[in-house]
Amino acid sequence: MIEEILPDTVMAFHAFTDPPGLVLFPEEAGLVRNAVEKRRREFTTARHCVHRAMELLGVPPAPVLSDAHGGPVWPPGVAGSITHCAGYRAAAVGAAPAAIGIDAEPDGPLPPGVLEAVSLPQERQMLRRLAADHPDTSWDRILFSAKESVYKAWYPLARRWLDFQDAVIVLDPLRGTFEARLLVAGLRWQGRPLSGFAGRWTSGNGLVLTAIAVTTARAGGPAEGAAA
């Protein structure tokens, strides 16, 4: 599913279950040696998706470790993103330099209180309008997922925290796209200011998916080269 909202230059692989017999690189296995079984299965399948996506990109599979904040550390020449939720694991990779962020969520309303914690007033107004016109869509979950994808695209570039309320999202219900305007300064892409990202969203099979893939940027404006 995730490949449907990514550009052709980004390779993706997904799984709906945790197949038995998957093998990690020893360095990766060490990251979850003491984890509970559910976490080990989830991690193993997600890294399996990473390795298969690398093969699709034409890159030999290599260990993808984690930094001090838990983010993936990609091998030289590769950029990517990983996501997992109940019943779905996926990875997307592209040739560096690139900024990629993907996220999968269950298709359903956010738990009580979460929307207020992760959204801005203008975003909640937007969601009310969208819900009035398209009441069968989980707009709050799509917004949450889009913000997760923004963070995953942001972090490898900035190497610092981005709060949920540090970006304002505008969802397009007809095109299945979104724009994210960053409310913090200082992010640069290939030597130029980068003030936002453009991405895509979709839903199906009980899931909400969002994706950002940046390969070029317009100075002072939203990223170009996102999945379109």
PyMOL commands that set and color helices and strands:
alter all, ss='L'
color gray80, all
select helices_A, chain A and resi 2-5+26-31+37-57+114-118+121-133+139-158+164-166
alter helices_A, ss='H'
color red, helices_A
select strands_A, chain A and resi 11-15+65-66+72-73+78-85+88-95+99-106+167-172+177-182+188-189+192-193+196-204+207-214+216-217+223-224
alter strands_A, ss='S'
color yellow, strands_A
deselect
rebuild
show_as cartoon
